[in-house]
Amino acid sequence: MLAHAGGEGTSAEDAEGEIFSETAEMSDAVDVVIAGHTHNHLNLRVDGKLIVEAYKYGTAFSAVDLKIDRATGDVTNADAEVVSTRNDVLAPDREVADLVEEYRKRVAPLSERVVGTASGELSLAKTEAGESVFGDLIADAERESAKTDFAFAVSGGIRSEVDAGPVTYGELFSAKPFGQKLVRMELSGAEVESILERQYREGRDRPLQVSGLRFAHDPSRPFGDRVTSVALPDGATLDPDATYTVAVEGFLSGGGGGFSEFENGHNRKTIGEDLDALAGYVEGLPEPFSAPEPTKERRISVPRQ
């Protein structure tokens, strides 16, 4: 079984995460579960089934050995090893390393092009409400590129931070490597409110990054009733009956992540890609540019303890 679900733990006794409860419910016809999503190391058994997970980004792989009864086709034993591929553990294959270096040189004029100078780190560290410096900047870039009222960006789609100083196109590519289409659409205020509420549901802990609005939510309230206020930048309250323009990445525009409201957007138009929007936005900022500071100007807030 290949599952985009994971957990953490070194034994069945201390294992925590959805992959363990799911495995316990699987048929005994399943012998091995290849897990993911949580980017952890797993090599243990639950309910007699082997569960393996090999970190992330190709830094390791799961080598699974199965013994199979030739007469019946049944798996009689399963063992695994999580094998590291890190350069400090395993020397790169020379032929492959040479090939990688050749292509690195070919793309260097593009990847090493400086698009701006950041006055501070473009960090993914989140506030208690789930907002980040880099997330705010990316959402602003997508809203500006699409010329919309609001923008929503996927937190999990931002894959790396960027240090203060010169910012290269390659660094932005590392942060946004998927080539997501940027889609402009129209939604009602009520649909926007529903999207904000849908961020907070059982099993989800990655709120969207937003631009063009501010909202508050209370984690102590029940799912479906956590968003307590939504306002525009000028302080006006979001009108549930009004129509607003919204920019979203392709994953969201198709209802990804469970955000089905985006599928109902009207007057949809693809206006480019997320990486180009980010690079173009950064290039147009005054030098050195400053990113938003969510600890000072909060777009997402929770009640103070």
C-alpha positions in Angstrom: 0.0 0.0 0.0 1.4 3.4 -1.0 -0.1 6.2 1.2 0.4 9.9 1.3 0.0 9.8 5.1 2.5 9.5 7.9 3.4 9.7 11.5 6.3 9.4 13.9 7.6 6.8 16.3 10.2 4.1 16.8 7.8 1.3 17.9 4.1 0.4 17.7 3.8 1.5 21.3 5.0 5.1 20.8 3.7 5.5 17.2 1.5 8.6 16.6 -0.1 9.7 13.3 -2.8 8.9 10.9 -0.8 6.2 9.0 -0.9 3.9 12.1 -4.7 4.1 12.7 -5.2 3.6 9.0 -2.9 0.6 8.8 -4.7 -1.0 11.8 -7.9 -0.8 9.8 -6.4 -2.4 6.6 -7.1 -5.9 5.4 -4.6 -8.6 6.3 -3.9 -8.8 2.5 -1.7 -5.8 3.0 1.9 -6.7 4.0 3.8 -3.4 3.6 2.8 0.2 3.8 5.0 2.8 2.1 4.2 6.1 4.0 4.9 9.7 3.3 3.7 13.3 4.0 5.4 13.7 7.4 9.0 13.4 6.1 10.0 11.2 9.0 11.9 7.9 9.4 9.6 4.9 10.0 10.5 1.3 10.0 8.2 -0.6 12.3 5.2 -2.9 12.4 1.5 -2.3 13.3 -1.0 -5.1 13.4 1.6 -7.3 11.7 2.1 -4.9 8.8 5.5 -3.3 8.0 5.4 0.5 7.7 8.3 2.4 6.2 9.0 6.1 5.5 12.3 7.5 4.2 12.5 11.2 5.2 12.1 13.6 2.3 13.5 15.0 -0.9 15.5 11.9 -1.8 17.7 12.1 1.2 17.0 8.4 1.8 15.0 5.5 0.3 13.2 2.5 1.7 14.7 -0.8 0.7 12.1 -3.5 1.3 12.8 -7.2 1.0 9.8 -9.5 0.6 9.9 -13.3 0.8 7.1 -14.8 -1.3 5.8 -18.4 -1.3 6.1 -19.4 -5.0 3.3 -21.9 -4.7 0.7 -19.6 -3.1 2.0 -16.1 -4.0 1.7 -15.0 -0.4 4.2 -12.8 1.3 5.8 -14.9 4.1 8.1 -12.2 5.5 8.9 -8.5 5.0 11.9 -6.6 6.2 13.2 -3.1 5.4 16.1 -0.7 5.7 16.0 3.0 5.3 19.1 3.8 3.3 20.7 7.3 3.4 21.7 9.0 0.2 23.4 12.0 1.8 26.7 13.0 0.3 28.4 12.9 3.7 27.4 9.2 4.0 27.5 8.0 0.4 29.9 9.3 -2.4 27.9 10.5 -5.4 28.3 8.4 -8.6 30.9 10.2 -10.7 29.0 9.9 -14.0 25.8 11.2 -12.5 27.6 14.0 -10.6 29.3 15.1 -13.9 25.9 15.2 -15.6 24.4 17.3 -12.8 27.3 19.7 -12.9 26.9 20.1 -16.7 23.3 21.1 -16.4 24.1 23.3 -13.4 26.4 25.3 -15.6 23.8 25.4 -18.4 21.1 26.9 -16.2 23.5 29.2 -14.2 22.7 32.3 -16.2 19.0 31.9 -15.2 19.3 30.4 -11.8 22.1 32.8 -10.6 20.4 36.0 -11.9 19.8 38.4 -9.0 16.2 39.6 -8.9 16.4 41.7 -5.8 18.0 42.3 -2.4 16.2 41.3 0.7 16.7 43.5 3.8 15.8 40.5 6.0 15.3 36.8 5.9 12.3 35.5 3.9 11.3 33.2 6.7 8.7 30.4 6.9 8.6 30.6 10.7 4.9 30.9 11.6 3.1 33.1 14.1 0.8 31.4 16.6 -2.0 31.9 13.9 0.0 30.3 11.1 1.2 33.3 9.2 4.7 33.7 7.9 6.9 36.4 6.4 7.5 34.5 3.1 3.9 33.4 2.9 2.7 37.0 3.1 5.2 38.1 0.5 4.2 35.3 -1.9 0.4 36.0 -1.5 1.1 39.8 -2.1 3.0 38.9 -5.3 0.2 36.7 -6.6 -2.5 39.4 -5.8 -0.4 42.1 -7.5 0.3 39.9 -10.5 -3.4 39.0 -11.0 -4.7 42.5 -10.0 -7.3 41.0 -7.6 -8.9 41.9 -4.3 -7.5 38.9 -2.5 -5.0 36.1 -3.0 -4.6 32.7 -1.2 -1.4 30.7 -1.3 -0.8 27.2 -0.1 1.6 27.1 2.9 2.8 23.6 2.2 3.7 24.7 -1.4 6.5 27.0 -0.1 9.5 24.6 0.0 12.4 26.7 1.3 13.4 30.0 2.9 15.6 32.7 1.5 18.4 34.4 3.4 18.8 38.2 3.6 20.9 39.8 0.9 20.9 39.2 -2.9 18.0 37.0 -4.0 18.5 34.8 -7.1 15.9 33.4 -9.4 17.2 29.9 -8.4 16.4 30.6 -4.8 12.9 31.6 -5.6 12.6 28.5 -7.8 13.7 26.3 -4.8 10.9 28.0 -2.8 8.2 27.6 -5.5 9.4 24.6 -7.7 6.1 23.2 -9.0 5.2 25.6 -11.8 1.7 26.2 -10.5 -0.6 28.2 -12.8 -1.9 31.4 -11.3 -5.7 31.6 -11.7 -7.9 34.7 -11.4 -11.6 34.2 -10.6 -14.6 35.8 -8.9 -16.1 34.6 -5.7 -18.8 36.0 -3.4 -17.9 37.2 0.1 -19.9 34.3 1.5 -17.7 31.9 -0.5 -14.5 33.6 0.8 -15.8 33.2 4.3 -16.5 29.6 3.7 -12.9 29.1 2.4 -11.5 30.7 5.5 -13.5 28.5 7.7 -12.6 25.4 5.8 -8.9 25.9 6.7 -9.8 24.8 10.2 -11.0 21.2 10.2 -9.9 18.0 12.0 -6.5 16.8 10.8 -5.5 20.0 9.1 -2.8 22.4 10.5 -1.7 24.4 7.5 -3.7 27.6 7.1 -3.6 29.4 3.8 -1.4 32.5 3.4 -3.6 35.5 2.5 -3.3 38.9 0.9 -5.9 41.7 0.8 -7.8 40.8 3.9 -7.5 40.2 7.6 -9.3 37.7 9.7 -9.4 36.3 13.2 -10.2 32.8 14.3 -10.6 31.1 17.7 -9.1 27.6 18.0 -11.2 27.0 21.1 -14.4 27.1 19.0 -15.8 24.0 17.3 -14.8 23.2 13.7 -17.0 25.1 11.3 -17.4 28.0 13.6 -13.9 29.2 14.2 -13.6 32.4 12.1 -14.8 35.3 14.2 -14.2 38.3 11.9 -13.1 39.1 8.3 -12.1 42.6 7.2 -10.6 44.4 4.3 -7.3 46.3 4.6 -9.2 49.6 5.2 -11.1 48.0 8.1 -14.4 47.5 6.3 -16.2 44.3 6.9 -16.3 41.7 4.2 -19.7 41.8 2.4 -21.1 38.2 2.0 -23.3 39.3 -0.9 -20.5 41.2 -2.8 -18.4 39.8 -5.6 -14.6 39.9 -5.2 -11.7 39.0 -7.5 -9.4 36.3 -6.1 -6.0 34.9 -7.2 -5.2 31.3 -6.4 -2.6 28.7 -7.5 -3.7 25.9 -9.8 -3.8 23.3 -7.0 -6.4 25.4 -5.1 -8.3 26.4 -8.2 -9.2 22.8 -8.8 -10.5 22.3 -5.3 -7.2 20.9 -4.0 -6.8 20.5 -0.3 -10.5 20.1 0.1 -11.2 23.8 -0.8 -14.1 22.9 -3.2 -15.4 26.6 -3.1 -12.6 27.5 -5.6 -14.1 25.2 -8.2 -17.2 27.4 -8.2 -15.2 30.6 -9.2 -16.7 32.6 -12.1 -14.9 34.2 -15.0 -11.8 32.1 -14.4 -8.6 33.1 -16.3 -5.1 31.7 -16.1 -2.8 34.7 -16.0 0.7 33.1 -15.7 2.7 31.0 -13.2 3.3 31.5 -9.4 7.1 31.6 -9.8 7.0 34.3 -12.5 4.6 36.3 -10.4 6.9 36.1 -7.4 10.1 37.0 -9.4 8.4 39.8 -11.2 7.0 41.2 -7.9 10.4 41.1 -6.2 12.1 42.8 -9.1 9.7 45.7 -8.9 10.2 46.4 -5.2 12.4 49.2 -4.0 16.0 48.1 -3.1 16.6 46.6 -0.7 13.1 45.3 -0.3 11.4 44.6 3.0 8.9 41.7 3.3 5.7 42.0 5.4 6.1 41.5 9.2 3.2 39.4 10.4 4.2 39.9 14.1 3.6 43.6 13.6 0.8 43.8 11.0 -1.2 40.7 11.5 -3.4 39.3 8.7 -4.4 36.3 10.7 -4.9 36.6 14.5 -6.0 34.4 17.3 -7.2 35.4 20.8 -4.4 36.5 23.2 -3.9 34.1 26.1 
